[in-house]
Amino acid sequence: MKKLFFALVLLLAGAAGALYLSPGALIGGVQWVERGLAGLSSEQAQVGELQIHYYEGGPADGETILMIHGFGANRDNWLRFARHFTARYHVIALDLPGFGESSKPDASYDVATQTERVQAFIEALGIDKLHLIGNSMGGHIAALYAARYPQQVLSLALLDNAGVTAPNQSELFQRLERGESNPLVVRNAADFENLMNFVFVAPPPLPDALKQHFAEQAMANSAHYDKIFAQLRERYVPLEPELPKITAPTLLLWGDRDRVLDVSSIAVMQPLLRKSSVVIMKDCGHAPMIERPEETAKHYQDFLDANPS
């Protein structure tokens, strides 16, 4: 017991030192712990000229759930959510090309192009059928995939997804129409704090040193993200004509206080889907799987249980 106590003291001391001297080292340690708790390992695949990084875990013979992150994000968004599914499902969370650790070629990142890249990734991994879940831009991609490849999709879950003209315009698009800067792109330290408050109702707590580290990473990618966001708008693919092509049961899950994409989008989407379920989470923002991962996972598992493949 005494040895264990001293080991814990050393671990805490090391973590404190890492936070002071190298926030990046601490982040790596936290990610390692989170991956372990989620039962995921870090993998990579060569898909054409692209190197795709992804997390993978769960039984290889289980049904596959592919998790697709949103704009400016990466596969880490799913870690605390994914831990609820790896005991039963084969779980994959990828870094989309242009994000995270995956390749960032000087190429197009519109939703249609990214959908075909996801298809090539799925084919490279030899997956025939799968459950798709996506958040924000990732939901837009997941929905377009389900419309283009309906025979492969067992179920579809869309968390605060893009791609729909909402009856009530969101605060994000109101700001953009006024000519204000994009609150999803971080250009200085203050922007990162504002981003957290914009995306979440209750932002995840972060030490100041980690906030600074994440802000610096986001600032370094600001020009890249500006380019991608411009492409998403210039080469926009509306989902309204695509949704009737989706044959899989579809979950529409939204935070009722989403300032990025308004919850009224559900009123447009639900009548266009063949089989839909709706969950609106009270006092929740744009990324429910981060803000309230356990509750979001329960809603998703209930949906999967209600729609066995």
C-alpha positions in Angstrom: 0.0 0.0 0.0 2.9 2.4 0.9 4.5 1.7 -2.5 1.2 2.5 -4.3 0.8 5.7 -2.3 4.3 6.9 -3.3 3.6 5.9 -6.9 0.5 8.0 -7.0 2.4 10.9 -5.4 5.1 10.6 -8.1 2.4 10.4 -10.8 0.7 13.5 -9.6 4.0 15.4 -9.2 4.9 14.4 -12.8 1.5 15.5 -14.1 1.9 18.9 -12.3 5.4 19.3 -13.8 4.2 18.3 -17.2 1.4 20.9 -17.0 3.9 23.6 -16.0 6.7 22.7 -18.4 4.9 21.0 -21.3 1.1 21.1 -21.7 1.5 19.0 -24.8 3.0 16.2 -22.8 0.1 16.3 -20.3 -2.4 16.3 -23.2 -0.7 13.2 -24.5 -1.0 11.5 -21.1 -4.6 12.5 -20.7 -5.4 11.2 -24.2 -3.6 7.9 -23.4 -5.8 7.5 -20.3 -9.0 8.4 -22.1 -8.2 6.0 -24.9 -7.6 3.3 -22.3 -10.9 4.0 -20.5 -12.7 3.9 -23.9 -11.0 0.7 -25.0 -9.6 2.4 -28.1 -6.2 2.2 -29.8 -4.7 4.8 -32.2 -4.4 3.5 -35.7 -3.7 4.8 -39.2 -4.5 3.8 -42.8 -3.2 4.8 -46.2 -6.1 5.6 -48.4 -4.9 6.6 -51.8 -2.6 9.6 -51.2 -4.1 10.3 -47.8 -2.9 9.1 -44.4 -6.0 8.7 -42.2 -5.6 8.5 -38.4 -8.3 7.0 -36.4 -9.2 5.3 -33.1 -10.5 1.8 -33.1 -11.7 -0.6 -30.4 -14.3 -3.1 -29.4 -14.9 -6.6 -30.7 -13.8 -7.0 -34.3 -16.9 -9.1 -35.1 -19.3 -6.6 -33.6 -21.4 -4.2 -35.6 -19.3 -1.1 -36.6 -20.1 2.4 -35.4 -18.2 5.1 -37.3 -18.0 8.5 -35.6 -17.4 11.6 -37.6 -16.4 14.9 -35.9 -17.3 18.4 -36.9 -15.5 21.5 -38.2 -12.3 22.5 -36.5 -12.5 19.3 -34.4 -10.9 15.8 -34.4 -11.4 12.2 -33.3 -10.8 13.1 -29.6 -14.3 14.6 -29.5 -15.7 11.1 -29.2 -13.5 9.6 -26.5 -15.8 10.0 -23.5 -18.8 9.1 -25.5 -17.2 6.1 -27.2 -16.3 4.3 -24.0 -20.0 3.4 -23.6 -20.0 1.3 -26.8 -16.7 -0.5 -27.1 -17.9 -3.5 -25.0 -20.5 -4.4 -27.6 -19.6 -2.6 -30.9 -16.6 -2.2 -33.2 -16.0 1.5 -32.8 -14.1 3.7 -35.1 -13.6 7.5 -34.8 -11.5 9.1 -37.5 -9.7 12.3 -38.1 -11.2 13.6 -41.3 -8.7 14.7 -44.0 -7.7 18.2 -43.2 -8.2 17.8 -39.4 -6.4 16.3 -36.5 -3.4 14.1 -37.4 -4.7 13.1 -40.9 -3.3 14.4 -44.1 -4.0 18.1 -45.0 -3.4 18.3 -48.7 -3.9 21.5 -50.7 -7.2 20.2 -51.9 -11.0 20.5 -51.6 -12.7 19.9 -48.3 -16.3 20.5 -49.3 -18.9 18.0 -47.8 -19.4 16.1 -51.1 -15.6 15.5 -51.5 -15.2 14.5 -47.8 -18.1 12.0 -48.2 -16.3 10.2 -50.9 -13.1 10.2 -48.8 -15.0 8.6 -46.0 -16.3 6.0 -48.4 -12.8 5.2 -49.6 -11.7 4.9 -45.9 -14.5 2.5 -45.1 -13.7 0.4 -48.2 -10.0 0.4 -47.3 -10.9 -1.1 -43.8 -13.1 -3.7 -45.5 -16.3 -2.7 -43.7 -19.5 -3.7 -45.5 -22.2 -2.3 -43.2 -22.1 0.1 -40.4 -23.8 2.6 -38.1 -23.0 6.2 -38.7 -23.0 9.0 -36.2 -21.8 12.6 -36.9 -21.8 15.9 -35.2 -22.2 19.3 -37.0 -20.2 19.1 -40.3 -19.6 15.5 -39.5 -23.4 15.0 -39.4 -23.7 16.7 -42.8 -21.2 14.2 -44.2 -22.9 11.2 -42.5 -26.3 12.1 -43.8 -24.9 12.6 -47.3 -23.2 9.2 -47.1 -26.4 7.5 -45.9 -28.2 9.0 -48.9 -25.5 8.0 -51.4 -24.8 4.5 -50.0 -28.1 3.5 -48.3 -27.3 -0.2 -48.7 -24.3 0.1 -46.3 -25.9 2.1 -43.5 -27.6 0.2 -40.7 -28.6 3.4 -38.8 -27.8 7.1 -38.8 -27.5 9.5 -35.9 -27.2 13.2 -36.5 -26.1 15.4 -33.6 -26.7 19.1 -34.3 -25.9 18.5 -37.9 -25.2 21.0 -40.6 -26.7 21.0 -44.1 -30.2 22.3 -43.5 -31.7 25.7 -43.8 -33.4 26.2 -40.4 -36.6 28.1 -40.0 -34.9 30.1 -37.2 -31.5 31.3 -38.3 -28.8 30.5 -35.8 -26.6 33.0 -34.1 -23.6 31.9 -36.1 -25.2 32.7 -39.4 -26.7 36.0 -38.1 -23.1 37.1 -37.1 -21.7 36.0 -40.5 -24.5 38.0 -42.3 -23.6 41.1 -40.3 -20.0 40.7 -41.5 -18.6 39.7 -38.1 -15.7 37.3 -37.8 -16.4 33.6 -37.7 -16.6 32.6 -34.0 -15.6 29.0 -34.9 -12.1 30.1 -36.0 -9.6 31.1 -33.3 -7.2 34.0 -34.1 -6.1 35.0 -30.6 -6.3 33.7 -27.0 -9.5 35.6 -26.3 -11.2 33.9 -29.3 -10.6 30.4 -27.8 -12.4 31.4 -24.6 -15.2 32.9 -26.7 -15.4 29.7 -28.8 -15.8 27.5 -25.8 -18.7 29.7 -24.5 -20.2 29.8 -27.9 -20.2 26.0 -28.5 -21.1 24.9 -25.0 -23.7 25.9 -22.4 -21.4 24.5 -19.7 -17.8 24.4 -21.2 -15.6 21.5 -20.0 -13.3 22.8 -17.3 -9.7 23.3 -18.5 -6.6 24.6 -16.6 -5.3 27.9 -18.0 -2.1 26.3 -19.3 -4.2 23.8 -21.4 -6.5 26.5 -22.6 -3.4 28.4 -23.8 -2.0 25.3 -25.5 -5.3 24.6 -27.3 -5.6 28.2 -28.3 -2.1 28.2 -29.8 -2.9 25.1 -31.8 -6.2 26.6 -33.1 -4.5 29.9 -33.9 -1.9 28.0 -36.0 -4.7 26.4 -38.0 -6.8 29.6 -38.5 -5.9 30.2 -42.1 -6.5 26.5 -43.0 -9.8 26.5 -41.2 -10.8 29.8 -42.9 -10.2 28.1 -46.3 -12.2 25.0 -45.4 -15.1 27.1 -44.0 -15.2 29.1 -47.2 -15.3 25.9 -49.3 -18.1 24.5 -47.2 -20.2 27.6 -48.0 -19.2 28.1 -51.6 -19.7 24.4 -52.5 -22.7 23.9 -50.1 -24.7 20.7 -50.6 -28.2 21.0 -49.1 -29.6 18.0 -47.4 -33.2 18.6 -48.1 -33.2 16.8 -51.5 -31.0 14.0 -50.0 -32.9 13.1 -46.9 -35.7 11.2 -48.6 -33.0 8.9 -50.1 -32.0 7.7 -46.6 -33.5 4.3 -45.8 -31.8 3.7 -42.4 -33.5 4.6 -39.1 -32.3 8.1 -38.2 -31.8 9.8 -34.8 -32.0 13.6 -34.7 -30.4 14.7 -31.5 -29.9 18.4 -30.7 -29.0 20.7 -27.8 -31.8 23.2 -27.4 -29.4 26.0 -26.8 -27.2 25.4 -29.8 -26.0 28.8 -31.1 -24.1 27.3 -34.1 -26.9 25.4 -35.8 -30.5 26.1 -34.6 -32.6 23.3 -33.2 -35.5 24.3 -35.5 -33.6 22.4 -38.2 -35.4 19.3 -36.9 -38.7 20.6 -38.1 -37.3 20.6 -41.7 -35.6 17.2 -41.5 -38.1 15.0 -39.7 -40.8 15.1 -42.4 -38.2 14.2 -45.1 -36.9 11.1 -43.4 -38.6 7.7 -43.7 -38.0 6.6 -40.1 -36.9 9.2 -37.6 -36.5 9.6 -33.8 -36.0 12.9 -32.1 -34.2 13.8 -28.9 -33.8 17.4 -27.8 -31.4 17.9 -24.8 -32.4 20.7 -22.5 -29.7 23.3 -21.6 -27.2 21.7 -24.0 -25.1 23.3 -26.7 -23.7 22.3 -30.1 -21.7 19.2 -29.1 -23.7 17.0 -26.7 -21.3 14.1 -26.9 -18.6 16.3 -25.3 -20.8 18.4 -23.0 -22.9 15.5 -21.6 -21.3 12.3 -23.0 -23.1 9.8 -20.7 -26.5 11.2 -21.3 -25.9 11.4 -25.0 -24.7 7.8 -25.1 -27.8 6.6 -23.3 -30.0 8.3 -25.9 -28.0 6.8 -28.7 -28.0 3.3 -27.1 -31.8 3.5 -26.7 -32.0 4.4 -30.4 -29.8 1.5 -31.4 -31.8 -0.9 -29.2 -35.1 0.3 -30.7 -33.8 -0.3 -34.2 -32.0 -3.6 -34.2 -30.3 -4.3 -37.5 
